[in-house]
Amino acid sequence: MIDWNEFGFDTRAVRAGQVRTQEDEHSEAIFPTSSFVFKSAAEAAAIFAHKQEGNIYSRFTNPTVRTFEERLASLEGGERCIATASGMAAIFSTCLGLLKAGDHIVASKSIFGSTVILLTNILAKFDIKTTFVDLENLDSWEAAIQDNTKLLFLETPSNPLMALVDISVVAELAHKYNCLLAVDNCLCTPALQKPLSLGADIVIHSATKYIDGQGRCLGGAIVGSEELVGKDIFAVLRSGGPSMSPFNAWVFLKGLETLNLRMQKHCENANILAHWLEQQEAVERVYYPGLASHPQYELAKKQQSNFGGLLSFEVKGGQVAAWRLMDSTKIMSITANLGDTKTTITHPASTTHGRLTPEQRADSGISDGLVRISVGLEDIEDLKADLKLIV
Ligand SMILES: Cc1ncc(COP(=O)(O)O)c(C=O)c1O
C-alpha cells in the first residue's frame, strides 16, 4: 500500500485511494452494485459480525465511493472521509451523528440558506437549538456558548457575502469550551484552504460545487478523525441511508483530478472581474476577499492560498436593477448552483435566501440589489461584456 501522505497535493488529487481490480484498468472503476456476494455463508456471517473486512451493501460501503473518500480525506489532511448524497446530507448527518436532544449549536448567520432552515426548523424539532452569531465578531461567538453547546458551525468565506473568520481562533474558542468546530469548506475546497490544519474538527463539503466542477451531480462529504467521522457519523449513514451513489463518486473522483487547476483559473477570472466591477458606476459595493477594500483582505491572504471563484456585488437600484442586469446577460446562466466551469448568476434575496424572513435576510446582509456570480472558466473579456451595468 502506498502512503499518499508522502506525495504532493496534485499527485494525491490524481492518484490517492485508487485500488486497481484484476482487469488492470487505468482510470478508476465504477462499481454500480447494490450489494456484494460472499464466498460462503460463514464468510457472510463473519463480515456482518465485523470479524472480517468486506463490502456488504452500498449504503454502507462501495469501492468507488471509498476511493473518492480516501482521496478527499488525503487532500483535506483528515483521517477519515464519509461521502454523502448531497452537501445538505453531509451537514444533517454531522449534526445527527454528533448531537443529541438538549444540545446546542452556535452557527454563523452567514451560512447557506438551506443550512439555516435545517438548523432552525428541522433540528429544533429534535430539541437541538441554534444561536446565530455574526461570523466576523469573535466576541459574539464566545458570548453565545452555553453549558450545553456542543458544536460551532461556520462557512469561511461565507456564501454569498464572502466574509471570513480566522478558523484557528474559532477552533481555539471551541476547544476551550469542549465544543467541536465544523467548517463548510465548499467555497475554497482543499485546493485553497485546509480547515483541519487550522484546528477545525470536521470539514464539510457540498461536492456538487467545485469538486464536481461541471454541474453534473449532487454529493457531499464529511472529513475528520476516525473517532468522530468513522464512528458516530458513519453510524448515521449506515442506518439513515444518505449515501453517495457510485456513479456520482466516480464523477467527483474525476473532478478532484483537475480541482487545483480549475480553482486557480476560477480565482484568476474572479479577481479580474471583481476589480473591474469595483470601477463600474452602477455598482454600489463589491464583496470579494481579493480586493484591498475587503475588510478581511489580510486574513484572506494568510488563511487561503488564493481568493476563490465567487463574488457578490450590490447594484444601484435594488431588485429591479439586479433582475434587469441578470435578464440582459447572454452567456451567464441564471441558476443557483456555483463552482461550475460555466459562469452562473444569482439573485440571493429571491432564490437561495428566499425562504429566510426579511429580518433574517437583513440581519445576514442580503440586500435586494445583491447579485452573486460564480465566475466560470470562460474568456474574462466575454464575461465583462456580458454584464450590461446601466446607471
Ligand atoms: C456553502 C454551501 N454548503 C452547502 C450547500 C448544500 O449543498 P448541496 O446542494 O449539495 O446539498 C451549498 C449549496 O449551494 C452551499 O453553497
The ligand as an SDF file (V2000), in Angstrom:
LIG
                    3D

 16 16  0  0  0  0  0  0  0  0999 V2000
  -21.7570   26.6000    1.1770 C   0  0  0  0  0  0  0  0  0  0  0  0
  -22.7420   25.5320    0.8620 C   0  0  0  0  0  0  0  0  0  0  0  0
  -22.8710   24.4970    1.7050 N   0  0  0  0  0  0  0  0  0  0  0  0
  -23.7570   23.5050    1.4520 C   0  0  0  0  0  0  0  0  0  0  0  0
  -24.5650   23.5210    0.3460 C   0  0  0  0  0  0  0  0  0  0  0  0
  -25.5400   22.3900    0.1260 C   0  0  0  0  0  0  0  0  0  0  0  0
  -25.0720   21.5130   -0.8310 O   0  0  0  0  0  0  0  0  0  0  0  0
  -26.0000   20.5410   -1.7310 P   0  0  0  0  0  0  0  0  0  0  0  0
  -26.7650   21.4160   -2.6390 O   0  0  0  0  0  0  0  0  0  0  0  0
  -25.0230   19.6490   -2.3880 O   0  0  0  0  0  0  0  0  0  0  0  0
  -26.9150   19.8140   -0.7770 O   0  0  0  0  0  0  0  0  0  0  0  0
  -24.4420   24.5650   -0.5710 C   0  0  0  0  0  0  0  0  0  0  0  0
  -25.2880   24.5720   -1.7940 C   0  0  0  0  0  0  0  0  0  0  0  0
  -25.3350   25.5380   -2.5210 O   0  0  0  0  0  0  0  0  0  0  0  0
  -23.5130   25.6040   -0.3100 C   0  0  0  0  0  0  0  0  0  0  0  0
  -23.3800   26.6430   -1.1530 O   0  0  0  0  0  0  0  0  0  0  0  0
  1  2  1  0
  2  3  1  0
  2 15  2  0
  3  4  2  0
  4  5  1  0
  5  6  1  0
  5 12  2  0
  6  7  1  0
  7  8  1  0
  8  9  2  0
  8 10  1  0
  8 11  1  0
 12 13  1  0
 12 15  1  0
 13 14  2  0
 15 16  1  0
M  END
$$$$
